[in-house]
Amino acid sequence: MVRIRLRRMGAKRRPFYRLVVAESSAPRDGRFIEEVGIYDPTRQPAEVRIQEERVIHWIRQGAQPTDTVRSLLRHEGILKRMAEERRGSNG
């Protein structure tokens, strides 16, 4: 299964994360298919940059976001926009 998850980067005690699309069997910081954003919790406020169109593409292809990534997508409003688009196209 393909997942959208966080890949840890940075130095000890100074982490930042990249949002990547990867096979669920691949190691956390190992092989990935595509990088779709970044998340830096050490900044105030936390920096989040997501390539919305690529994330939507992968979710439509069946990729499952992890709980943490789902939370970030919800915070950025991407899941809400996807749901509105889906509702608009059905009516």
C-alpha positions as CSV (number, residue, x, y, z in Angstrom):
1,M,0.0,0.0,0.0
2,V,1.2,3.5,-0.7
3,R,1.3,6.0,2.2
4,I,1.8,9.7,2.5
5,R,4.0,10.0,5.6
6,L,6.7,12.1,7.3
7,R,10.4,11.5,6.6
8,R,12.7,12.8,9.4
9,M,15.5,15.0,8.5
10,G,17.8,17.4,10.3
11,A,20.3,17.1,13.1
12,K,19.9,15.7,16.6
13,R,17.2,17.6,18.5
14,R,16.6,19.8,15.5
15,P,14.2,17.8,13.4
16,F,12.3,18.8,10.4
17,Y,10.2,16.5,8.2
18,R,9.5,16.0,4.5
19,L,6.1,14.7,3.4
20,V,6.8,11.9,1.1
21,V,4.8,9.3,-0.8
22,A,6.2,5.9,-0.1
23,E,5.4,2.2,0.0
24,S,4.3,1.2,3.5
25,S,6.9,-1.5,3.6
26,A,9.8,1.0,2.9
27,P,11.8,2.2,5.9
28,R,10.7,5.6,7.4
29,D,13.8,7.5,6.2
30,G,14.4,5.2,3.2
31,R,13.2,4.9,-0.3
32,F,10.2,7.0,-1.4
33,I,8.3,7.7,-4.6
34,E,7.8,11.5,-4.4
35,E,8.3,14.4,-2.0
36,V,5.2,16.5,-1.7
37,G,5.9,19.0,1.1
38,I,7.8,19.9,4.3
39,Y,6.9,20.4,7.9
40,D,9.2,22.2,10.4
41,P,7.8,22.1,13.9
42,T,10.9,23.9,15.4
43,R,9.9,27.2,13.9
44,Q,7.4,29.5,15.6
45,P,4.8,29.2,14.2
46,A,5.4,25.7,12.6
47,E,6.2,25.9,8.9
48,V,4.1,23.7,6.7
49,R,4.4,23.8,2.9
50,I,2.4,21.2,0.9
51,Q,2.1,20.8,-2.8
52,E,-1.7,20.5,-2.7
53,E,-2.3,19.3,-6.3
54,R,0.3,16.4,-5.9
55,V,-1.2,15.3,-2.5
56,I,-4.7,15.3,-4.0
57,H,-3.4,13.3,-7.0
58,W,-1.9,10.7,-4.8
59,I,-5.0,10.4,-2.5
60,R,-7.1,9.9,-5.6
61,Q,-4.7,7.2,-6.7
62,G,-5.4,5.4,-3.4
63,A,-2.5,6.6,-1.1
64,Q,-3.4,6.7,2.6
65,P,-2.1,9.5,4.7
66,T,-0.8,8.6,8.2
67,D,-2.6,10.1,11.2
68,T,-0.1,12.9,11.6
69,V,-0.1,13.8,7.9
70,R,-3.9,13.7,7.9
71,S,-3.9,16.2,10.8
72,L,-1.5,18.5,8.8
73,L,-3.8,18.2,5.7
74,R,-6.8,19.0,7.8
75,H,-5.1,22.0,9.4
76,E,-4.1,23.3,5.9
77,G,-7.7,22.8,4.7
78,I,-6.8,20.4,1.9
79,L,-9.1,17.6,3.0
80,K,-12.0,20.1,3.3
81,R,-11.4,21.3,-0.2
82,M,-11.3,17.7,-1.5
83,A,-14.6,16.9,0.2
84,E,-16.2,20.1,-1.2
85,E,-15.0,19.2,-4.8
86,R,-16.4,15.7,-4.4
87,R,-19.8,17.0,-3.2
88,G,-19.9,19.6,-6.0
89,S,-19.2,17.0,-8.7
90,N,-21.9,14.6,-7.4
91,G,-24.7,17.2,-7.4
